[in-house]
Amino acid sequence: MKFTAEIDVMPLKALLDPQGKAVTQTLHNINFKTVNNVRIGKHITMELEAENMEEAENKVKKMAKTVLSNPIMEHFEYKIS
């Protein structure tokens, strides 16, 4: 079966996000002063083949843990359809 996975990778909340800080400051500088706590991450979409939903989930989790994210600094969430 063919599945589509969408994976969101974000910095852990306990860590500073320098990109998010830079974007927040830039937005404030151009008069979007009500914006705060910007966090920058990655959104990954992929198609994959698997026998069933459970196998697809196992593959996505393994890819996200080993290649798509750095578990020391990031967390991930995913949806499969």
N, C-alpha and C positions, 0 to 999 in steps of 0.2 A: 504494500500500500504506500501511497505517496502522502507525506505530511508536510505542513508548513509550520516552522517554528519561528517565534519572535522572542528574542532574548534582550533584556535590558540589563546593562551592567552599570552600576553606580558606585561612586566612592563610599566607603563606610562612613556613617554619620559622625563617628568619633574623630575622623581625620579631617584636616584642613583640605579644602578644595581650591587650589590657587587659580585654576581657570574660572571657577565660579565666582571667586572674589574679584577677579579682573573684570568679568562681565558685569557684576553688580556695580562696581565703581564706574564703569563706562556708562551704564544705564543711568546712574545718578547724575553723571556729568552732562547727559543730554536731557535732563529734566524728567526722568522716570524715577523720581525719588521715593515712590511708594513700593518699589521692588526691593526685596531682601532675600537672603538665603538662597541664592542661585546655586545649583549643583549641576555640573556638567558630566555627562556619562556617554555611553554608547548604546545604540539600538541596532541589533543584528537580525536580519531576516534570512531564512534559508529554507530550502526544500530538502527533504531527506526521505529515503526509503526505509521502511521497517515493516515487520510482520503484523504488528499491532500497536496500539497506543502505549502500552507499557514499555515495549522495546524502544519506541520513539523517545519516550521520556528518559529512559536510561541513557540513550545515546546523547541527547541534548545536555543532560546533567554532566555527563563525562566530558563532553566538549567544552562546556562552560567552565568547569572546574580546572581543566588542564590547559586549555588554549585561549579561550575567549575572555577570561578574567584572571585577576591576580587575587587569590583568596585572602592574602594578607592585607590588602588595601581596598578590595572591592567586594560587593555582593551582587548577586544576579537574581532575576526573576524571569520566568518564561511562560509562554502560552503556546500550545500546539493545537493545530486544527487540521 
